[in-house]
Amino acid sequence: MVSDESAPALQRLTATVSGRVQAVGYRDFCRRTAQGLSRELGEPLTGYARNQADGSVEVVAEGSRAILELLLERLTDGPGFAQVRSVKPSWTAPSREFDSFTIRF
């Protein structure tokens, strides 16, 4: 089996975003941002955004470290009505379970 040395290694980012991030379009912002980065850079960025019971939003994404770092930067901004207080990231190995970036309910 021949490996493709030019392909970036995939990673998994799990970020908990706290502040005023529910009922302000934050999950849709995450989906649109992930899809836009994927188109812009021509590489896959998959995962989901989901509201948590404590008022935070969980963002799970898989892609190259470079595209995930860009997503992480944009998570701190959020959409216009959001007020992001903190973004707590953690990094793990990818599960490769996602086909796209979606909103989970």
N, C-alpha and C positions, 0 to 999 in steps of 0.2 A: 504494500500500500504506500502510495506516494503522498506526502503531506504538502499542502500549499503554504509555503513559508510567507507569502505575501498577504495572506488573509489575517486580519487582526483577531487576536484571541478574544473570545466573548467573555463577558462578566455579567454579574447580576447586581443591580443596585436596588436596595430597598430603602426608601426615604419616608420618614414620618414628618409631615408638614403641619405645623401648629399655627394658630392665630385665627383670624376670621377667614376661613377657607371653605366653609360649607355655605350653600345657598348663594354663592357669588359666581358660579360658573367655573370654579377651579378645576374640577375633574375634566370638563370639556377643554379648558385651556391646556391641561396636560396632554390630552389626546391630540389636539391640534398641533401643539408644539412638537410632540414626538413624531407625528406624521410629517410635519414640515422639515424637521432635522433629517429624517430618513430620506426624503426627496432631495433635499439640498446637498447632502453628503453622499447620496447614492449607496447607502448601506442600511441594513435592517436595524430597526429599533422597535422592540416588541414589549408587551407587558400590559399593565392596567393601572388605573387610579380608582380608589374606592374610599368612600366616607367611613370613618370609624365612629363608634358610639361616644367617644370622648370629645368629639368635635374636630378632630384632626383628619387629615387625608393621608392614606397610605398609597405610595407610588412604588410599584415594582416594575423594573425595566431591565431588559437584557439587550446587549449590544457590545460594541467595542468600548474600551475605557474612554477613548476620546469623545465619542458621541454621548456617552453617559455623563461625562464631565460637563458637556455643553447643556444637556438636559438639567443637570443639577443646578447649574448657574441660573437657568431660567425659572426653576421652581421657586427661587427666592423672590422673584418679582411677582409672579402670578398675574391674573387679569386685573382690570381697573378697580373693581370694588373689593378685592381681597386685601387683607392686611396680614402678611406673612410675618410671624413672630420668630419662628425657628424652623430649620430643616435639619433633621438628624439622619444622616446617611449611614448605611452599612453595606459592605461589599462581600459577596459570596460567589461561588461557582454557579454558572447558569444551569437551569433545568431544561432549557430548550422546549418548554411546554407551550409557548405562545406562537401564534401565527401572525398577529397584528397587535396594535396597541388599542385597548378598549377601555370603556368605563364599566365598572362593576357596581352592582347595586346591592 
